[in-house]
Amino acid sequence: MKRIITMLIVGVFFSTISMAQELNDEQLTLRTDLVNFLKVEGFMPEIDTDGEIKFKSEGTMYYIKVSPTDKDPMYVTIIRRFGYPENYSPETLVMATKELNMYKGVKVLCFEESFQVRAELYVRNSEAVKSVLYKLLNNISN
């Protein structure tokens, strides 16, 4: 009996987390508009299992995430993921991070096995993302 109750509690907990992570109608519209824009631009986007838009530009994989948390304005992140090179040093990454944060309008997030270069925007609609997408992709790739 204790096992069944525990399983029910865990199930309710995870379903609550899952529901909290769903996009509202406006966020879904934003994501759909961005997918359609990327299709028109020839990027062949798809929605991955995390709900992020996944697409390639010049052979490089990018992700666009619409946050379920922020609703007005909405929070959009454009992400490129990297593994650390063999000759990686924390000092090199710190210098690169300072350079990127100062001049490029992008951020670097470091993890144990990898790092991400990201551009983050607060927007009310997809037009704001569309108007700066190419510039942000260029900044991230540089």
Sequence and secondary structure as in RCSB ss.txt:
>XXXX:A:sequence
MKRIITMLIVGVFFSTISMAQELNDEQLTLRTDLVNFLKVEGFMPEIDTDGEIKFKSEGTMYYIKVSPTDKDPMY
VTIIRRFGYPENYSPETLVMATKELNMYKGVKVLCFEESFQVRAELYVRNSEAVKSVLYKLLNNISN
>XXXX:A:secstr
 HHHHHHHHHHHHHHHHHHHT   HHHHHHHHHHHHHHHHTT   EE TTS EEEEETTEEEEEEEEEEEETTEE
EEEEEEEE  TT  HHHHHHHHHHHHHHTS EEEE SSEEEEEEEEEESSHHHHHHHHHHHHHHHH 
